[in-house]
Amino acid sequence: MPHVRTREYKTPSQDFTLEYVEVIQRHHKRTPYSTNTFFREDISWSCVGQGPLNGLKAASGPGADAAEIQWQAFTNADNPFTATVGPGFVGSTCQFPQITEEGLEDSITHGIDLRAVYASRLGLNESLDTSTSRIRVTNNQITSQVASGLIKGLFPASSDIEVLVQSTSFDSLEPTISCPDANQLQTAITTGSQTWNGHLTAAAGLYAELDAVSGIATHDTGGWHVSFDHYYDNMSAKQCHGKTLPCDVNSTSTCVTQDMADTVYRLGNWEYSWQYRDAPQSAQFSALKYGAFVLELQGHLQDKISGQSQVWS
């Protein structure tokens, strides 16, 4: 993930003093979402000893030292419902999604690099001081998994950190608030747009080649053919971990080539750019979808300028 490091950071003249930093980031390396896996994958994916941590800790009393719980995915042959869904990565011990060991290491490195640039400039201690620094996550567990690594690098003496999270009902970073206007705009930008549908039509040949490997039906109901998001996530997650591109489990000579994968990535990047930057309605759609977060960011900056906030980062 591109981020600030000492070798790229340009220190301004002494006429300026750094007062506040807000780091906004997405996840590091992770497994794909379960909705983006094939019915049966041709490779394995193990997360033994790397499962997400869960549990509960009290402020005091016996519960203050409660055990941490680490998830480890498994299946049981006696459960008759196991066979009602695709096995995906057969016998995997991973969650889909979860930050992987490689992603956790990336997160720690990210924190180390941030500390190298900002610790001296902002006077950051080795332990996180919540009166001057705050960490926020969403209700998606992978953000907490990234935070655990980032904090290790940025505040190396910290442990058992409390982070901020909004309710799923109104989380501005992962908005699920009902907004009919935003939904209508998204439809107008994507499946209701000649540009979008023309893009999908032009990619019909690529889709046919991908479907021949994955086994996804041409007229599926899972959304694989209304955008390249599913194929993008499936293959980029594999390649980020040095895994091979997929082959047909019934015909191992039928495989996704690197040229095919690169085309998926290129078209997927175009789709995101079209939705959030290039389509005529994209600015309004983005404002309706993520405007609440921008208002919060504006508030952070205004509170710092007015002296109402002592938070540095």
N, C-alpha and C positions, 0 to 999 in steps of 0.2 A: 504494500500500500504506500503510495507517495505520501511523505510527511516531512516536516521540518527536521533538519539535521544540522550539526555544526558546520559541515562542509558547504552547505548551501545557504545558510542563514547570513543575511547581510545586516550588520549592525548600523543603524542610522547615526547621524551626527549627534553630538552631545546636546544639541538643541532639543532633543526629544528624550522622553522617559517612558519606558514601558510600564503601563499601569494595569492592564487587564488582558488576559488571553482566554479564548473559548475554543476548545478543540471539539470539532464535530467529525465523527468518523463512522464508517460502517464496520462490518465484521472483517476478520482475517480468514485464513483458510478454514473451510468447513466441509462437512459432508453435504450432499444435495438434500433438498427437501424430499420427503417421501412421495409427494405428488409428482416429483420429477424423475423418479426411478422407473426403469422398464419393469414389466411384469416379472421377468427373470433376467438378472444381470449375468454377464459371462465372466465376471471377476469377483473376487471376495473383497471384503473391507472389514478389517478388525480394529476394534477400539478397546481391547483388553487393558484394564487399568487406566483408561482414559475417560471414563464416564463422567457426566455432569454431577456436581455436588448439589445435594438438597438437604433439607432438614430445618430445624428451628432452634433458636437460641434465646434464652431469657436474659433479662437485664441483670438478674441476681438469683441467688438460690441454686438448687441442684441443676436447674435447666440452663444455667450459665455455662456449664461444661458438657452439654449434651453432645452426643456423638454426631459427627458429620456422616451423611449418607451419600454414597456414590452409586449412581444408576449403572446397571449393566444389562443391556438388552438380551433377551433370550426367548426361545420358543419351546413349547411342550407338545410332544406328539399326541398326548392324550386330550388336548384341547381341540375339539372338532372344528372350531371356527378358524383355526390357523390357516387351513387350506382355502378359505373363502376369499383371501386376498393374495396378490402376487407376493412371492417370497422376496422379490427385489434382489438384494445382495444376500445370497443364501447363507444362513447361519451367522449373519453379522451380529456383532456385539455392540454396534453403534446405534446412536439415536440419529434420526434423519429429520431435521438437521442437528448438528452439534459442532462446536469448534473442535478441531483435531489437535493432536499434540503439536503438529507443525504450526497450526494457527495460533496456539497458545504461545509458542516460542516467538512467533512474529509479534504478538501483542506485547510480550515482555521487551523485545527489542525496540518496539515503537515507544514504550514508556521510557526506556533508557535514553533513547535519542531525544525525547522531549525534555527529560531532566537535564541532559547535557547543555541544551540551549537555554532553558528557562529558569532552572533552579537558582542560579546566581542573580539573574536579572529580576526575579520576583521574590527572592529570599525564601524559597521553599525549603521546608525542613525535610528530613528523611522519612518522617512519619506524616501521614495526611492529617492536616488540621482542618476540620470541617467549618471552622469560622472563616477561613480564607480560601479554601478549595473545596469544590463539590463535584461529585461524580453522579451522573444520571444515566439510567438504563431504561429500556422499554420492558414490556411484559414478555417479550420474546427472550427465552433463556440464553440465546447465543450472545446477546449484548452483555449479560452478566458474566458470561464465560470470558469474553474479550476484556471486560473491566478487570477481572481477576489477574490477568497477565499484565495489562497496562499499569495497574497500581503497583504490581511487583517491581516494575522497572522504574516508574516515576517516583514512587514513595517506598523505597526498598525496605524500610524498617516497619512498614505497616502490616497489620493482619486483622482479620475479623472486622472488615470495613462495612459500614452502613452506606448504602447508595440510595439515591432518590428514584422513585418510580411513580408515575401517575396511574390512575385507574384506567383499566381497559376501556371504560365508557367514554373517556375524553383524552386519551393519551395523544398529545400533539405530535409526537415523533412516530407514532404508528397509528395514524388516524383511522378509526372505524365509525366515527360519527356519521349518521345518516345525512346525506347531502344530495338530494335529487338533482340539483343543478350541476353538481360535479359529475354525477353519474351520467347525465345526459351529454355533458361535454366530452367525457371520456369515450362514450359510444360514438359521438360525432367525429372524434379524432381518429378512432380505430375502425371498428367494424362498420361504421356508418360512413366511412370516408372512401372515396374513389382511390385516393392515393394509397391508403392502407391496403385496401382489397387488391389493388393493382400490384402492390409489392408482394402480397401472398400468392397471387396468380403467377407472377413471374418466377416465384420460387417453387412452383409445383414439382418440377423435376427433382430438385434437391429434397423436398419432402418425401417423394417416392423412394429415393435412395435411403433416406434415414429410416423411414417406416419399414423398409425391407430388413433392416438390421434390428430395430427395436421391437417389431411386432405390433406397434401402435396402429390401430385401425384408422383408415383415412378419414372417416366421419366419426371420430371419437367424441365423447362428451366431456372429456377432461381438459379441453382447452389447448391440446398440443398443436392444433392447426389454426388457431386464431392469432398466434404470435410464436416467436421462436424462443420464448422464455424458458419453456420446459427443457428443450434440447440444449439450450445454452447452459443452464444450470447443471444438467446431468454431465455434460462433457467437460465444462470448465472446472468443475469440482474434481473430476478425475485427473485432468492434466495438471492442475495446481499441485497435486500430490504425486506426480510422476507415474500415474497409472496409465495403462494403455487405453486407446480409444476403443469403443465397443465393437464386438463382432456378433453376428447372429448365432445364438446358442445351438441352432439346428444345422447351420452351415457356416463353419468357422472361417471359410474363405471369403465370406461376405462381411466386410468390415467398413466402418467409417474411416475415411482417409483424412489426413491432416488438412488437405485442401477443403474438404467438406466441412470440417470443424471450423476452419478459419472463416469460411463463408457464413456459417451460423453465427459466429462471434461478430462479424461485420454487420450482418443483417440485424442481429439483436441490438447492437449499439445504435444502429439507425432507428430502430423502434423506440428506444428510450429517448433519443434526441428528438424524434418527431413528437412524441407525447408531451415532453416537458419543455421543449425549446423551439421547435421549428414549425409546428402546426399553428395556424392563425389563432386558434383558441387556447394554445398551450399556456400562455401567461395567466389567463383567467382560471383555467383548470388548476394550475399549480397553486394559485392564490387561494382557491376554495379548499384545496386538499391540504396544503401545508401552511396556510396563512397564520394559523394559530401559533405555530412554532416560531415563525418570523416575528410575530408580536412579542413573544416571550424573549427572543433574542434582543429585540429592540429595547425591551424593558431592562434587561441586564446591563446594556450599554448606558442607558439613560441613568439608571441607579448608580452606576460607577461614576459617571460624570458629575452627578448632583451630590455625591458624597453619601448617599443613603446606603451604599453597600460597601463592605470591607473585603468582599471576595476578590481574589486576584485571578483565580482560574477555576 
